[in-house]
Amino acid sequence: MNQQQISDIADVLWAAEGGRVPCAPLRERILAAAAGADPVAAAYAVQQHNVRRRIEAGARVVGRKIGLTSAAVQAQLGVDSPDFGVLFADMAFGDGEPIPVERTLQPKVEAEIALVLERDLTHERHTFADLISATAYALPAIEVVGSRIGNWDIKLLDTVADNASSGVFVLGSRPVKLGRLDLVNCAMTMERRGEQVSGGSGAACLANPLNAAVWLADMMVLVGTPLRAGDVLLSGALGPMAAVAPGDQFTARIEGLGDVRAVFGN
């Protein structure tokens, strides 16, 4: 793996973020930087380069997001597993708190179930029981995804390098224990000012959001950064994304969890 090329690709994404100007797709450059090694590992190396940069600048890691949990999106990108990105404290917004629309490049919203941990997850292989016992509560969430890649022209390597196309996220404020939820059959609707723009259920997320959470817990141990108590896990979209325009207001309703609102400035 060519570390200089990894650093250069990370610089392109960093500049796109800072300058608010999307860049060209990076997948061919990542393939070249892999130099015969696993190109997905090279893409994660790009991601980690900018994660370290943010931490060195004072950012605080508060959890992870899981992407590519939809079978349709996996088919579109030609993959058969999810990916992950890192969540920072400055990405978190409260229910109804105004979000500057320029905070995320090319923003789109999707409704998700967030899990908040009360125990570390350090096993090499986790089970549903491990995740259930480690989860303090669930919250309704809206993830505002964004892409530093122009026109969302992405494949797997692009989105992995781009911190799984992370933007910001909104959490509801009514915690619910997992025992009170039907994670598979819970219905989700998302509206823009009263007009439905997305719908789905827990089954849309790898058949069960806990499948996504188990995958993430195992992956984080594999890469040497196990999930810890207090971490927020965005488990994956329950329905299609909707594009964001200045002034938009979205309300996501998840059965058993209630509502959460994402409000954007003009």
Secondary structure, 3 states (H helix, E strand, C coil): CCHHHHHHHHHHHHHHHHHCCCECCCHHHHHHHHCCCCHHHHHHHHHHHHHHHHHHCCCCEEEEEEECCCHHHHHHHCCCCCEEEEEEHHHEEECCCEECHHHCCCCEEEEEEEEEECCCECCCCCCHHHHHHHEEEEEEEEEEECCCEHHHCCCHHHHHHCHHHCCEEEECCCCECHHHCCCCCCEEEEEECCEEEEEEEHHHCCCCHHHHHHHHHHHHHHCCCCECCCCEEEEEECCCCEECCCCCEEEEEECCCEEEEEEECC
